[in-house]
Amino acid sequence: MRMNTPRAFWLAFFLTLAVVVPLLGSFALWAVWQQADQALRAAQSTSGLRIQVPTGENTFNLLAAVAGEDPAFVLVRLDAAGGTMEVRTVPADSVVRTTAGSYTTLRDCYADAGPGRAAQALADTLGIEVRYYLAATRAGWGTIADGLGQVRVNLEGVADPSSLARAGLEEDPVTQLAPAKLDELLQRLGCASPETDRVRAAVWTAAARQKAQQLPTVLPDGIRAAGGLLTNLTALDINTLAETLEFWVNGQGQVDGGVLPGAWNARDGRYEFSDETLAFAAERLGAQSGEAESAAG
């Protein structure tokens, strides 16, 4: 029998197809199944991972107070989601409204009732929330800031020319110091409020900008190490502070600083807030809903 006829050729051809096509189809289905299985495994392996993003807990105001006969106050707002940090010194003789409806200075409120009441009075006056307060002696703040090292601060336009002359900085107003040594600089300058408040803001703003990478570890560790603190920060809150600073650093956060807006009343020796202060608080410090009380006049 001859096998090279056209009929025999086509018979062999179709027999071959009958064997090969199912094999190719099976291989194709197997490849698709393998890809789907790998994708499913990858999805399952990552489904349990927590995506770290800032929450409402990572936006807050903190009032830092330097304890002593001549207290000093710095209001810090951290907004990790917005990528901002405000460092605003508040003169100790700022007029604030108490819960009883009377007016006093932040200095006297602190002396009479402590940092918690001072933080609440400032919050009520400005119409903001001050979630945390932290008061420490000058030595305590030295411990907290010790790990930051030195920063460069330009005091031109911050300190008065006469103060710069007393400190030997009239020719070159740029100085280098550790934030923990701020009081030594103030003594050299021999200045008084509100000039001291401008210098304090300049130093801490410079520290936040130049030492940003160190803040998430240095400040929380310093707070844990310092003794004699008056604060409502719990261990969990300190961890939240560290996390917030980490978010802020990773987001390449910006820093702005200075003295909280207001007007110095030389006659009464008081620093008075105004509508400008309240507008600033509403825009930059997260004002609460509702109308804030003005402490001007």
C-alpha positions in Angstrom: 0.0 0.0 0.0 1.4 3.3 -1.0 1.6 5.9 1.9 2.7 8.9 0.0 -0.6 9.7 -1.6 -2.4 13.0 -0.8 -5.0 11.2 1.2 -2.4 9.6 3.4 -0.6 12.9 3.9 -3.8 14.7 5.1 -4.7 11.8 7.3 -1.3 11.9 9.0 -1.5 15.7 9.3 -4.9 15.7 11.0 -3.8 12.9 13.3 -0.8 15.0 14.3 -3.1 18.0 15.0 -5.4 15.8 17.1 -2.4 15.0 19.3 -0.6 18.3 19.4 -3.4 20.8 19.7 -4.7 19.4 23.0 -1.2 19.4 24.3 -0.6 23.0 23.4 -4.0 24.0 24.8 -3.2 22.2 28.1 0.2 23.9 28.3 -1.4 27.3 27.6 -4.0 26.7 30.3 -1.3 25.6 32.8 0.7 28.8 32.1 -2.4 31.0 32.7 -3.2 29.1 35.9 0.4 29.6 37.1 0.3 33.3 36.5 -3.0 33.6 38.3 -1.8 31.6 41.2 1.4 33.7 41.6 -0.7 36.9 41.5 -3.0 35.5 44.2 -0.1 34.5 46.4 1.5 38.0 46.0 -1.8 39.6 46.9 -2.2 37.4 50.0 1.4 38.0 51.1 0.9 41.8 51.1 -2.7 42.0 52.3 -1.5 41.9 55.9 1.0 44.8 55.6 0.0 48.0 57.3 0.3 51.1 55.2 1.8 53.9 57.4 0.1 57.2 56.8 -0.5 60.2 59.2 -3.8 60.3 61.0 -5.5 63.0 63.2 -3.3 61.8 66.1 -0.3 63.2 64.1 -1.6 66.8 64.1 -1.5 68.6 67.4 -0.3 71.6 69.4 2.1 71.4 72.3 2.9 74.2 74.8 6.5 73.9 76.0 7.3 75.9 79.1 10.6 76.7 80.7 10.0 76.6 84.5 11.4 79.1 86.9 10.9 82.6 88.3 11.1 84.0 84.7 9.2 81.4 82.7 9.3 81.1 78.9 6.7 79.6 76.6 6.9 78.1 73.1 3.8 76.9 71.2 4.6 74.2 68.7 2.2 72.9 66.1 3.0 69.7 64.3 0.9 68.7 61.2 2.4 65.6 59.7 -0.2 65.3 57.0 0.2 68.9 55.9 4.0 68.7 56.3 4.3 71.8 58.5 5.7 72.8 61.8 5.1 76.1 63.6 7.4 77.2 66.3 5.9 80.3 68.0 7.2 81.8 71.2 4.5 83.3 73.4 5.6 86.2 75.7 5.1 85.3 79.3 3.3 88.6 79.8 0.7 87.7 77.1 -2.9 88.5 78.3 -5.1 85.4 78.4 -8.6 84.7 79.5 -9.2 82.3 82.4 -12.0 79.8 82.7 -13.6 82.2 85.2 -13.8 84.9 82.6 -11.2 87.2 84.1 -8.0 88.2 82.4 -4.4 87.6 83.6 -1.0 87.0 82.1 0.3 83.7 81.0 3.1 84.1 83.5 0.7 84.5 86.4 -1.6 81.8 85.2 1.3 79.4 85.1 2.6 80.5 88.6 -0.9 80.1 90.1 -2.1 76.9 88.5 0.7 75.2 86.6 1.3 74.5 82.9 -1.9 72.6 82.3 -4.0 75.6 83.3 -1.7 77.9 81.3 -2.1 75.8 78.2 -5.9 75.7 78.6 -6.1 79.5 79.1 -4.0 80.1 76.0 -6.1 77.6 74.0 -9.4 79.3 75.1 -8.1 82.8 74.3 -6.9 81.9 70.8 -9.7 79.5 70.0 -7.4 76.5 69.4 -6.8 73.1 71.0 -3.5 72.6 72.9 -3.5 68.9 73.4 -0.2 68.6 75.2 1.9 70.6 77.6 5.4 70.0 78.8 7.2 72.1 81.5 10.8 71.5 82.5 13.5 73.4 84.2 16.3 74.9 82.2 18.5 72.0 83.1 15.7 69.6 82.0 15.4 71.3 78.6 19.2 71.0 78.4 18.8 67.2 78.8 16.0 67.1 76.2 17.9 69.1 73.6 21.4 67.8 74.4 21.6 65.4 71.5 20.9 68.0 68.8 24.4 69.5 68.8 25.1 73.0 67.5 23.1 75.1 65.1 23.9 78.3 63.2 21.6 81.3 64.0 21.5 84.6 62.2 20.5 87.2 64.8 20.4 90.1 62.3 16.9 91.7 62.6 16.2 89.5 65.6 18.2 91.0 68.3 18.6 94.8 68.7 22.0 96.4 67.6 22.7 97.3 71.2 22.2 93.7 72.3 24.4 92.4 69.5 27.1 94.8 70.6 27.0 93.6 74.2 27.4 90.0 73.0 30.3 91.0 70.6 28.2 90.1 67.6 27.8 93.6 66.0 30.2 92.8 63.2 28.9 89.3 62.5 25.5 88.5 63.9 25.7 84.8 62.9 26.4 82.7 65.9 26.7 79.0 66.5 25.4 77.4 69.7 23.7 74.3 71.1 20.0 75.0 71.8 20.6 73.8 75.3 22.9 76.8 75.7 20.2 79.3 74.7 20.1 80.9 78.2 23.8 81.7 78.0 23.3 83.5 74.7 20.4 85.5 76.2 22.6 86.5 79.1 25.3 87.7 76.8 22.7 89.7 74.8 21.3 91.2 78.0 17.9 91.7 76.4 14.3 91.5 77.7 10.9 90.5 76.3 9.8 90.6 73.6 13.4 90.6 72.2 14.2 87.4 74.2 11.1 85.8 72.6 12.4 86.6 69.1 15.8 85.2 69.9 14.3 82.1 71.4 12.1 81.5 68.4 15.1 82.0 66.0 17.2 79.4 67.9 14.5 76.7 68.0 13.4 77.4 64.5 17.0 77.0 63.3 17.3 73.7 65.3 14.1 72.3 63.7 15.4 73.1 60.2 19.0 72.1 60.6 18.5 69.1 62.8 15.2 67.7 61.3 16.6 64.2 60.8 17.5 63.9 64.5 14.3 65.2 65.9 12.3 61.9 65.8 14.8 60.2 68.1 16.5 63.0 70.1 13.4 64.7 71.4 11.5 61.7 72.5 14.6 60.1 74.0 15.4 63.4 75.8 11.9 63.6 77.2 12.2 60.1 78.5 15.6 60.8 80.1 14.8 64.2 81.6 13.5 64.3 85.2 11.2 66.6 87.1 8.8 67.2 84.1 5.3 68.6 84.5 3.5 67.2 81.5 0.4 65.3 80.4 2.4 63.3 77.9 2.1 59.6 78.5 4.5 56.9 77.3 2.1 56.3 74.4 1.9 60.0 73.6 5.7 60.2 73.4 5.7 57.4 70.9 3.0 59.3 69.0 5.3 62.4 69.0 8.2 60.3 67.6 5.9 58.8 64.9 4.6 62.3 64.0 8.1 63.7 63.7 9.1 60.7 61.6 6.1 61.3 59.2 7.0 65.0 59.1 10.7 64.3 58.2 9.8 61.7 55.6 7.4 64.2 54.0 10.2 66.8 53.8 8.2 69.0 56.2 8.7 72.7 56.4 9.3 74.9 59.4 8.1 78.4 60.2 8.8 80.3 63.4 8.7 83.6 65.2 6.8 85.3 68.0 3.0 84.8 68.1 1.5 88.0 66.6 0.4 90.6 69.1 1.3 94.1 70.4 3.5 95.1 73.3 1.8 97.5 75.7 4.9 99.2 77.2 2.7 101.2 79.6 1.2 98.1 81.3 4.1 95.8 80.5 1.8 93.3 78.8 1.7 91.6 75.4 -1.8 91.9 74.0 -3.5 89.8 71.3 -5.7 91.2 68.6 -7.8 90.2 65.7 -4.6 89.6 63.8 -3.6 87.1 66.4 -6.9 85.2 66.1 -6.7 85.3 62.3 -3.2 83.8 62.5 -4.4 81.1 64.9 -7.3 80.2 62.7 -5.0 79.9 59.7 -1.8 78.4 61.1 -2.6 76.8 64.5 -5.8 74.9 63.7 -8.4 77.0 65.4 -11.4 75.2 66.8 -14.9 75.9 65.5 -16.6 78.7 67.4 -15.6 82.2 68.2 -12.4 82.9 70.1 -12.2 85.5 72.8 -9.9 88.5 72.1 -7.6 89.5 75.0 -6.8 92.9 73.5 -7.3 96.0 75.6 
